Amino acid sequence: MAESNMTESECIKKSASVAEVLIAIRDKNLYPAQYATFEDYVRDRWGEEYLKIDLNSWTSQQPIR
């Protein structure tokens, strides 16, 4: 598995990218209308583990590039 060989920096960058995508989907209501809530969308499309990401902690940080 390639992910197990990721450095800490690479993991942080990947997490930041995922958080940025989820924040955009949430804030711009980009999830399909078939979902009553953003949380329902994330649970179904991305998986339960992505609900554990504290998106509010990412909004105050500069994107990591």
N, C-alpha and C positions, 0 to 999 in steps of 0.2 A: 504494500500500500504506500503510495507516494505521500499521503498526508502525514503518516507517522514519521516521516523524515523531514518535515517542515521545521524550520527554525522558529524560535519564539517571535521574532520580528515578522516572519511570513504569516504566522498564525494571527498576529495582531492586525496585519494589513488585510487579511482575508475576513476577519471579524468586522473590521471597519467597513469594508466593502458591502458585506451582507447587511450590516446595520444601516448604511446609507440607502440601500435599495429598499429595505423594509420601511424606513422612515418616509421615503418618497411615496411609496405605495399607501402608507397610512395617512400621511398629511394631505395628499392630493386625491384621496379616495379612489385610487386606481384599481382596487380589487373588484371583481365582477359583482354585479348587483344580486346575484343569486345568494350571496353571503350576507347575513344580517349584520355581522360585525367584522372588523378587521381581524380580531382574534379567531373567529370561525374560519376565515380565509387562510390565515397562517397555519392553523392546525391542520386543515385539509390539504393545502397545497405544499407547504414547507415541512410540516411535522411539528409535533408537540415540543421538541427541544428548542425550536426557534422562539417559542413563547417565553422562554427563560431569559432571552436577551433583554437587558434593560435599555430600551431605546432612548429613554429620557437621559441616560448618562452619556449617550453618544451625541446628542444634539448640542451639547455645550462644548464639544471638543472640535478642533480643526480636523478635517479629513486627513488620514495618513496616506501618503502617496509613496 
